[in-house]
């Protein structure tokens, strides 16, 4: 009884230590959320958050598009013919990210949203790996946002400086353009940061499950019980279902927004009357890079964790085979074994020095190493039942029932490529028809009645 109370006390003390440690690690994320004004802890901060959201996601883009448009007064390099696509794409994706982020933080809180409430139940290896990933995520967010922001700022400064009085202004030209440039860049930075922040949070949620899967794969290296393996796998599957349910709408709508944005960009840039160069389409290209990068972060994270989860079936099958072979090798063998001469000798050891290139791409789950077995390995029927269960209950990230694995990514790529080729074919047909009409008009010469 005293031993149980001692263990309970140590467990609660250990859990409190990890909670305090996680609070220190979450300071960076809380600072990012507060900087982005995504804090609804009290009515004042909630009002400030929604005010900043409407100002930078809706108000400033609308004013910049209509008030600074100069199709007739500006030269060709300052007309911004693709500004509507840029503003609409960034605003749409930032609105989606903000609504999802505020909903999840208000409903779950930051700790539960990042699955840190369950981290005290994991091993030290998982906790250390997730702590390192928390530290890297802030730097990763800066790596995505800062280069795009610097490039867009350089473009905007050039646009305002070289545009001069061609660009609409109010009062003093320098003061008016400085204020407009500042507001536009704050809006761009806010929208891009909100989108990338949510993508990085999604990546972190997936990375924690990858660490759990790698730690779970170690049970096949030990003498374990089928019931404990099954319970742990069910726990991981439950967490993956929670992640899929939370983020499925975000991934689906992000895919739709990015697809619509890229198709619209392709449509307007391939028109025969479009003047495409670095000055007119530079901001459009930067917007496309931002959207596609965020989408790739989400899809790659989902496909990676799905691949690791499905690789458990291969690992369990290999463990089953190794245990079966070992059990037969350990028997006395009343039945005589036929000795067959073979020209090739296959080594028992699955590792080979010449396979360095292949080994670089292997992980702890999906590899070609033999699995060690023990004398008291569980029975053949239990092993077979576990392998059958894993084969028929594949875990992974899903979007409304569709598994986000590599096959699904190939399908998405095929659909996107088909849409691009279809749109290009329609554009070329339209361009060819317009060229024929113009040639007919030029070749037509009316006959003078006096002749």
GIWOHU-V525840 format. One line per field, one symbol per residue. ss: DSSP state (h for helix, s for strand, l for the rest). Layout:
ss: ???
This chain:
ss: lhhhhhhhhhhhhhhhhhhhhhhhhlhhhhhhhhhlllllllhhhhhhhhhhhhhhhhhhhhhhhhhllllllllhhhllllhhhhhhhhhhhhhhhhhhhhhhhhhhlhhhhllhhhhhhllhhhhhhhhhhhhhhhhhhhhhhhhhhhhhhhhhhhhhhhhhhhllllllhhhhhhhhhhhhhhhhhhhhhhhhhhhhhhhhhhhhhhhhhhhhhhhhhllllhhhhhhhhhhhhhhhhhhhhhhhhhhhhhhhhhhhhhhhhhhhhllllllllhhhhhhhhhhhhhhhhhhhhhhhhhhhhhhhhhhhhhhhhhhhhhhhhhhhhlllllllllllllllllllllllhhhhhhhllllllllllllllllllllhhhhhhhhhhhhhlllllssllssllhhhhhhhhhhhhhhhhhhhhhhhhhhhhhhhhhhhhhhllllllll
